[in-house]
């Protein structure tokens, strides 16, 4: 089976993260931000056959981490917070004074993000870590990519949805 890839949409990603932060009083730790986004991605894969951001998730010790987003925040930390929307505090807290432009995020994506926020906003670090250590995470080697199909399967996708995700990935590669 070929690897499933999607186009990483930086603009959608930025506004999705801002939306999550806005709903969490404009501040949360990176772990919570990453996990909420991961669970929203799973939901969107199952319901619509495509992820929200197109970022690939890496199986790290404390659960799935979005690769490009993680690298963005690492760079932001090193550059002493030179970004207009995001500010890193104490190495692992992110805050914002910006407001997400919801016109940049499809309604279906907003709905899945909102569901993930509601389901996970009150979970602590250990609870989020445990919850995110499902099939998709455990099947990947540490520091390796998590398979989109396994992410969807973990969230309840059947074979038809898996085929739909594969077709959407192929189309995304073809029309890129």
C-alpha positions in Angstrom: 0.0 0.0 0.0 1.3 3.5 -0.9 1.8 6.0 1.8 -1.1 8.5 2.3 -0.1 12.1 1.9 -2.1 15.3 1.9 -1.2 18.9 1.0 -0.1 20.9 4.1 -2.2 24.0 4.3 -0.4 26.6 6.4 -3.2 29.2 6.3 -5.8 26.7 7.5 -3.4 25.4 10.1 -2.7 28.8 11.5 -6.4 29.7 11.8 -7.2 26.3 13.2 -4.6 26.8 16.0 -5.9 30.3 16.6 -9.4 29.0 16.9 -8.4 26.4 19.4 -6.5 29.0 21.4 -9.4 31.5 21.2 -11.7 28.8 22.7 -9.2 28.1 25.5 -8.9 31.7 26.7 -6.1 32.4 24.3 -3.5 30.3 26.1 -2.7 26.6 26.5 0.3 24.2 26.6 1.5 22.9 23.3 0.7 19.3 24.3 -3.0 20.2 24.7 -3.0 22.2 21.4 -1.4 19.3 19.5 -3.8 16.6 21.0 -6.9 18.6 20.3 -5.8 19.2 16.7 -5.0 15.4 16.4 -8.4 14.4 17.6 -10.1 16.9 15.3 -8.0 15.6 12.4 -9.2 12.0 13.2 -12.8 13.1 13.2 -12.5 15.0 9.9 -10.8 12.0 8.3 -13.7 9.7 9.3 -16.5 12.1 8.3 -15.0 13.8 5.2 -12.1 11.6 4.0 -9.4 14.3 4.4 -7.5 15.8 7.3 -7.9 19.4 8.5 -4.3 20.6 8.1 -2.6 18.0 6.0 0.3 17.9 8.5 1.8 14.5 9.2 1.8 13.3 12.8 4.8 11.8 14.4 4.6 9.1 17.2 6.4 10.8 20.0 6.7 9.7 23.7 3.7 11.7 24.9 1.5 11.0 21.9 1.1 12.2 18.3 2.7 15.5 17.3 2.0 17.4 14.1 5.4 17.6 12.4 5.4 21.0 10.6 3.5 22.6 13.5 6.0 21.3 16.1 8.9 22.6 13.9 7.2 26.0 13.6 6.9 26.3 17.4 10.5 25.1 17.9 11.7 27.7 15.5 9.5 30.3 17.1 11.1 29.5 20.5 14.6 29.9 19.0 13.8 33.1 17.3 12.4 34.6 20.5 8.7 34.8 19.4 8.9 36.6 16.1 5.4 35.8 15.0 2.4 38.1 14.8 -0.1 35.5 16.0 1.7 33.2 18.4 3.8 33.7 21.5 5.7 31.0 23.4 5.9 31.2 27.1 8.0 29.1 29.5 9.1 26.9 26.5 5.8 25.0 26.2 2.9 27.4 26.6 1.5 29.2 23.6 -0.7 32.3 23.7 -2.2 34.7 21.3 -3.9 38.0 21.1 -5.1 37.3 17.5 -8.5 36.1 16.5 -9.0 33.2 14.1 -10.5 34.2 10.7 -13.2 31.6 10.5 -13.6 32.3 6.7 -10.2 30.6 6.3 -11.5 27.3 7.9 -14.2 25.2 6.2 -17.4 24.8 8.3 -16.8 21.0 8.5 -13.3 21.6 9.9 -14.6 24.1 12.5 -17.2 21.6 13.7 -14.6 18.9 14.1 -12.3 21.2 15.9 -15.1 22.4 18.2 -16.0 18.8 19.1 -12.4 18.0 19.9 -12.1 21.1 22.1 -15.3 20.2 24.0 -14.2 16.5 24.5 -10.6 17.3 25.5 -10.3 20.8 27.0 -10.7 19.6 30.6 -8.3 16.6 30.3 -4.9 17.0 31.9 -1.5 16.1 30.4 -1.6 12.4 31.5 -5.2 11.9 30.4 -4.5 13.4 27.0 -1.3 11.3 26.6 -3.2 8.1 27.5 -6.1 8.9 25.2 -3.8 9.6 22.3 -1.8 6.4 22.7 -4.3 4.4 20.5 -3.9 2.0 17.6 -2.4 4.6 15.2 0.3 5.8 17.7 1.2 2.3 18.9 1.6 0.9 15.4 4.1 3.6 14.5 7.7 3.4 15.6 8.8 6.2 18.0 9.6 9.4 16.1 8.1 7.9 12.9 5.0 9.0 10.9 1.6 7.9 11.9 -0.5 6.4 9.1 -3.6 8.4 8.2 -5.6 5.2 7.6 -4.7 4.0 11.1 -5.7 7.4 12.5 -9.1 7.1 10.8 -9.5 3.4 11.7 -8.8 4.2 15.4 -11.6 6.8 15.2 -14.1 4.4 13.7 -13.5 4.4 9.9 -14.7 1.4 8.0 -13.2 0.0 4.7 -15.3 2.4 2.6 -14.0 5.4 4.4 -10.4 4.0 4.2 -10.8 3.7 0.4 -12.2 7.3 0.3 -9.2 8.6 2.2 -6.8 6.8 -0.2 -8.6 8.2 -3.2 -8.6 11.7 -1.8 -4.8 11.4 -1.1 -4.2 10.2 -4.6 -6.2 13.1 -6.0 -4.4 15.6 -3.8 -1.0 14.3 -5.1 -2.2 14.4 -8.7 -3.6 17.9 -8.6 -0.8 19.4 -6.5 
